[in-house]
Amino acid sequence: MTSRIPIVAGNWKMYKIRSEAADLVNGILPAVSKNNYCEVVVCPPFTALQTVANIVKGTKLGLGAQNCHFEDSGAFTGEVSPLMLKDIGCKYVIIGHSERRTKFGETDESINKKLKALYKHQLLPILCCGETLEERESKRLYEVVERQIRGGLADIPSEKMPTTVIAYEPVWAIGTGRTATPEQAQDMHAFIRKILADMFDKSTADNIRIQYGGSVNAGNVKQLMAQPDIDGALVGGASLEPEKFIPLIQFKD
Ligand code: PGA
């Protein structure tokens, strides 16, 4: 038996100016304070991180960023470093989201560098993986996800794995309203855990939290979270309003 504490994270993407971010976080905080069975994290855009950091300080709500560079500092116009995120009070950083991979040219190699940089600063990565619709339909889903997991976690020592979260997000389910069925998600989560057991060892794999992401909402969260290998959710659209997000952290109530 393992004791994986589910983790529900809101990926706000490029939404919310500071005043809106403050309203949103103040709206969800009371529910987070009452919640005892999952960890809750919000990942605002960079410009709202400080505002949200000030509000969540000393509460149970964790702060995350959506991306970072792999160097601490340097001539990298437009980039933000792990050191800067640590300084602001971030605990988590989402790495390798499919939007970063497809729209900003991120590769398994650059993702791997970012992960290593995060460990250096005791920041916790949420490593995203997931296949496109075309890859699923052509039955290459396992091959693609395996490549992303092995590439993203290449040369990472097993002692870093308890602080690593994986997010399985089928690209065809992100922002489309089309969720993977609980069976499809469970099948891929079990497959990912098998790869992790092969890369590290079974007990390490059994302790890694694997979130599901892709159109998670109040209507489907309970069934998804009831699956044995699903340990929380990475939520986009439904994380932008307290009324939609709060039910997602109360999936056991
Ligand atoms: P969605 O996004 O919940 O809007 O599908 C999930 C994500 O992109 O992390």
Residues whose N, C-alpha, C, O or C-beta is under 5 A from the ligand:
A	BS01	PGA	N11 A173 I174 G175 T176 G213 G214 S215 V216 L234 V235 G236 G237 A238
